[in-house]
């Protein structure tokens, strides 16, 4: 399996510029999540930055994206397993 290239991207958070290093897949997923919430990716990154504990920002973004899709999968799994309505 070939590993994905990590690309350094510049973002502005709370008025200061920083960079995060992400694979295209992680970056594209982050942008999709931000778009679904009606906000720019930079605002989502700022909220991830504000909530992260001790990990670097790039790792925090990857974990956020992973958590978002894991939550979606869990909700879908619960819906798929829910008992069907009894026939009348």
C-alpha positions as CSV (number, residue, x, y, z in Angstrom):
1,X,0.0,0.0,0.0
2,X,1.4,3.4,-1.1
3,X,1.2,6.1,1.6
4,X,-0.5,9.4,0.8
5,X,1.6,12.5,0.5
6,X,1.4,14.9,3.3
7,X,0.9,18.5,2.2
8,X,1.6,21.6,4.3
9,X,-1.2,24.0,4.2
10,X,-1.3,27.6,5.6
11,X,-4.3,28.7,7.6
12,X,-5.2,31.7,9.7
13,X,-6.5,31.1,13.2
14,X,-7.5,33.9,15.5
15,X,-5.6,36.4,13.4
16,X,-2.3,34.5,13.3
17,X,-1.0,32.3,10.5
18,X,0.0,28.7,11.1
19,X,0.4,25.6,9.0
20,X,-1.0,22.1,9.2
21,X,0.3,19.1,7.4
22,X,-2.4,16.8,6.1
23,X,-3.0,14.3,3.4
24,X,-5.5,15.4,0.6
25,X,-8.0,12.9,2.0
26,X,-8.0,14.4,5.4
27,X,-8.1,18.0,4.0
28,X,-10.9,17.2,1.7
29,X,-12.9,15.5,4.4
30,X,-12.4,18.5,6.7
31,X,-13.6,20.9,4.0
32,X,-16.7,18.7,3.5
33,X,-17.5,18.7,7.2
34,X,-17.0,22.5,7.4
35,X,-19.3,23.0,4.3
36,X,-22.0,20.8,5.8
37,X,-21.9,23.1,8.9
38,X,-22.0,26.2,6.8
39,X,-18.7,27.6,7.9
40,X,-15.2,28.0,6.4
41,X,-12.6,25.3,7.1
42,X,-10.5,27.9,9.0
43,X,-13.3,28.4,11.5
44,X,-13.6,24.6,12.0
45,X,-9.8,24.4,12.5
46,X,-9.9,27.2,15.0
47,X,-12.5,25.3,17.1
48,X,-10.5,22.1,16.8
49,X,-7.4,24.1,18.0
50,X,-9.4,25.6,20.9
51,X,-10.5,22.1,22.1
52,X,-7.4,20.1,21.6
53,X,-5.5,18.8,24.6
54,X,-1.9,18.0,24.1
55,X,-1.6,16.8,20.5
56,X,-0.3,18.9,17.6
57,X,-2.8,20.7,15.4
58,X,-2.4,18.4,12.4
59,X,-3.0,15.3,14.5
60,X,-6.0,17.0,16.2
61,X,-7.6,17.7,12.8
62,X,-7.0,14.1,11.7
63,X,-8.6,12.8,14.9
64,X,-11.5,15.2,14.5
65,X,-12.2,14.0,11.0
66,X,-11.9,10.3,12.1
67,X,-14.3,11.0,15.0
68,X,-16.8,12.7,12.8
69,X,-17.0,9.7,10.4
70,X,-16.9,7.2,13.3
71,X,-19.9,8.9,14.8
72,X,-21.8,8.9,11.5
73,X,-21.1,5.2,11.2
74,X,-22.2,4.5,14.7
75,X,-25.5,6.3,14.2
76,X,-26.1,4.5,10.9
77,X,-25.3,1.2,12.6
78,X,-27.8,1.9,15.4
79,X,-30.5,2.9,12.8
80,X,-29.8,-0.3,10.8
81,X,-30.1,-2.5,13.9
82,X,-33.2,-0.8,15.3
83,X,-36.2,-3.2,15.4
84,X,-38.8,-2.7,12.7
85,X,-42.2,-1.5,13.6
86,X,-44.7,-4.3,14.3
87,X,-47.3,-4.8,11.6
88,X,-50.8,-3.6,12.4
